[in-house]
Each structure stands twice: as C-alpha cells, then as structure tokens.
Amino acid sequence: MKIGFLINPIAGMGGRVGLKGTDNLVEEAIRLGAKPIARERARLALGRLKNLEIEFITCSGEMGGSVLKEMNFNYRIVYRTGEKTTADDTKNACREFLKNNVELILF
C-alpha cells in the first residue's frame, strides 16, 4: 500500500492555551506556553502500522520525513519544506502525493 504521510508541526498547539487554532498565531501560542504535540501523536498513529507493508510518500523534516526515518519506515520524500511551514506547504505536498498515486493521505 502507498500512503501519503503529512504532519502539520503546529497542529494542536493553540487549543491547549485557549486559542482557536494556530494558523498565523504560532508565536502567540508559544508565548502562552504551547508545546508542539503533533509529532508525538504521529508517532502513536504510526506505531499501529509498524507490521504492515507500506510505502510512505512524504515531506522532508518535521512534516513527515524525520518521524518516518526515526521509526525505520520505508519512505520516499516527494516534497521539501523550509524550516517554517505554511498551509501552502500542506496543499503542495498533497498535490505531490496525488501525482505519486497514493491510495490514502494520512494527515
């Protein structure tokens, strides 16, 4: 199975500090004490897939590649991000996933 795998590195940060999301508010969320949680949640989800034959199609760095590498999954990077990611990175990555004929996008 071929799965597109994508992490929004700032997902979930805003709610813990009383913000309604973190789009355009990352610095404010951090100032209020928010900590990134998406990576750990992704690790938990991926742990359930460890024994399956999956080829992951993903992004570089914190948007997917680093977690897949750390967990020794079979993966291929098709989209490279900068240090700070945006909603456009998510959209562009998903377009690349579709070009690579993924069967499912795990976001």
Secondary structure, 3 states (H helix, E strand, C coil): CEEEECCCCCCCCCHHHCCCCCCCCHHHHHHCCCCCCHHHHHHHHHHCCCCCCCEEEEECHHHCHHHHHHCCCCEEEEECCCCCCCHHHHHHHHHHHHHCCCCEEEC
